Amino acid sequence: MTRAVVGLVALALLAGCAKPTLSTHTNPRAFPVTAVPATVAGYPARLEPRGAEAFAKVGPATGVQRGEVWTLLRDGVVIAAVQVAQLKGGLSTRRDIVRAGVRGAVGNGHFRWFKVAHKQWVGVQPGIGVQRYLWLPHRDDLYVIVQIKADVPNPLGIVEGLVAAQEGLS
């Protein structure tokens, strides 16, 4: 799953905009420190410092201002990776081109969409050994990517727990 964490960060570096015109000004909004709770669906969450370091190294080549990666653990083993990314100032997930850029950078870019809690649209993309989930929280400068190992029971419980935790982000 360490490769999954690195892969999530690599996705963030590509995402943000589908065209080369990227925003270069700072997003004045604070990064949401409560985006991932300490426990999700009964699994402890651990912030991965190397995830934020990888985001920071990229600099102006991306539309992402800041990102963090958490891992979810079962008996000390990583079963899922959660990436929360904040877009640079001037970029918004309300814009079609930004949403297309984010979607296109995740796996094969194709998702099956469904609603969680009758509110949040979530895309799922099956992969070999993992399932990828993507959503754009109500706050228009964020996106979330989650990769969950295929053998994890009730992966939807993890997604639902994360969506519920992010409902109040402002």
N, C-alpha and C positions, 0 to 999 in steps of 0.2 A: 504494500500500500504506500510505501515511501515514494515509489514512482508515481503513484496517483497524486500525491501532494505536489511533486514537481510538475506533473502534467497539468494540474489545476492552475498552478502559477503560470506555466507557459501559456495556457489559454487566456489568462488575464492580460498577458503582455500583448497578445494579438487582438484582443477585443477592445471595444470602446467606440470605434468608428470604422465604417467600411471603406472610406475614402481617405487619402492622405492628409486632408485638412483637419488637423487636430487642434483642440483648444490648448493654449499654453498658460492660461491664467489659473490661479489657485481657486479651488472651491472653498468658499468661506464657511461651509457647514462642517461641523465636527463629525469625525468618524464615529459611528454608533458603537460604543463599547459594550452595549447589551445585545448586539446582534445575534450572538450565540450564547445560550444560557449554560451554566455549569454542568447541567445534566439534560440530555435530550432523549426522550422515550426510554429513560432508565439507564442510558449509557453516559458515562462521564465524558466531558469534552475537554480537550487539551489544546491550548493555543500553541501553534508551532512557530517559534521565532524565525526560523529559516524562510517561512512563507513571506513574512513582512519584509525580510531582508531582500528577497528576490524581487519583490515589487519595487522596493526602493532603488535597486541597482539599475532598473530599466531607464528611468529618467523620462525625457520628453518624447521618446519614441512610441508612447502609448497614450490612450485616452484615459487611463486609470491613474488617479492621483494616489490612492492608497488602497492596499488590500491586505487582508489577513486570512490565514488558513488555520482551521481547527481540525483536529482528528477526534473521532469518537472511538471509544475503546470498549472491548468486551474481554474480560479476563486479561487485561493488559495488552491485548492485540488490537491493532487498528482495523476497524471494520468499515469506516467511512471517513471521507474528507469533505470539509465544508469550506468553501471560499466565499468571502463577502468582499466585494470590490466597490470602491467609491470612484465615480467618474470625476474628471477635472471640471472646473468651472466652465459653464457654457454648454456642457453636454448633458443631455437629458434622455432618459429612457422613454419619454413621451414622443421623441422624434423617431420616425420610421427607420432612418438610416442608422441610428445608434442601436436600436433593437435588432436590426438585421445584422449589424456587425458583431454584436454579442452572440446571437444565435449561430451565426456562421463560424464562429471560432470554437464552438463546442462540438467535439466529435465530428459527426458527418453533417451537422447543421439541421437535421430533420428531427422533429419532435412530435409526439402525440400529446395533445394538450387536454387537461382536465382541471376542474376547479376543486380547491381544498377549502373546506368550511364555507362553501357557497360564496366565497369572496375572491380568493387568490388563484389566478391562472398559473398552473405549473406544467412545464413540459417535461416529458420523460423520454429518454433515449436508451434503449437496451444496448448493452455492449457485451463483449466477451468477458465474463467474470465480474462485470460491474454494471450497474444501471446509473445513468446520469440524469440529474434533475436540474432544471433551470427555472428561475422565476425572477421577476422584477418587482420588488416590494413597492408599496404605495409611495414611499419616498423615491422621487424620480432620479436620484443621483446614485442609486445602488443597484447591483444585481447579485444574485446568489447562485452558485453552482455547487451541487452536492454529488459526490460519487459514493455509491454504497455497494459493497461486495454482494455478489449475487446470492450467496448462501445466508445472508442476514434475514431472519424472520421478520415480517412486517416492516419492510422498508418505508411504507407509507406512514407508519407511526413516527418515524424520524422526520420525514418531510412535514407532516402535520405539526409536530412539536416545534420545528424551526419556524414555520409560517406563523404559528400562534405567538411565538416569542418576538417576532418582527412586526406584529400588527401595530404597535404603538410607537414605532420609530419616527422621530421627527427631526 
